[in-house]
């Protein structure tokens, strides 16, 4: 070859643009981390809801089996009364019918239990039919923090608000980058070396300096205007996200309060009353002073209240999971 040339070039971006690009990249990375945290909070809330449903179905099955055992004993007692002339065949038939109804309810609850266990298995990455042991009994949870305290921490904890705020900071960094590129030139410097074996002067050297002219043309101005519009739109989006998050927090807190009151009435008032009513009816029927209709009504009332109680407790756990998700709290249950 007549000439061999080797050269190096170094770009010198406009002053401050590298820092602006770094801020854009930092906010993008932080938004990705927030998206992962949001997905984690969603999964935690799903698991808590699924477990509450699984525990509810498991508890209902235990209640129906217990009441089936009680009803079976009442059927035997009704037969004894019928044989001794203190009861009627109709009483035996009505109690037997109630026992069959309980067995039918067990089949329905078993299906609900299998569906909730399949969802739990899916959330754990297991096969839907994988075996799950009996659920731990649901207990009344501790009272959540006050809504005003959760609202004060909403901007810091809620993923959607944090992401929207970071998007604004990213847009501000991108706008700063565009403005710097529009008013500050970028440079490039270089060094060259030539080797020319056929010439008398075999070695040659050169240097170069180039500069951009960002003031020429309107492209930079259009880019700045586009970024400014995007920044204004994201600011409005942040306001809308805050409003939606506050509504979701308020709605979740109201539902938790209603669930707490509902469970307290069932647990404190209705359940003891139903229990006492059934015990009195059972004692009267055992000595021949009552009838099967009254005993059956009291037994049904007791079962209904016990079932409503466990459903109310499961609903309370579900609403608490919704409240923690609305507040952006990562609480394991």
LINMOHU-V344491 format. One record per run of one state. SS is the DSSP state (a for helix, b for strand, c for the rest). FROM is the first residue (numbers start at 1). LEN is the number of residues. If there is no record, write none. Layout:
# LINMOHU-V344491
<<SS,FROM,LEN> <SS,FROM,LEN>>
This chain:
# LINMOHU-V344491
<<c,1,3> <b,4,9> <c,13,4> <a,17,67> <c,84,5> <a,89,35> <c,124,23> <a,147,6> <c,153,1> <a,154,4> <c,158,1> <a,159,25> <c,184,3> <b,187,9> <c,196,7> <b,203,9> <c,212,7> <a,219,68> <c,287,5> <a,292,36> <c,328,6>>
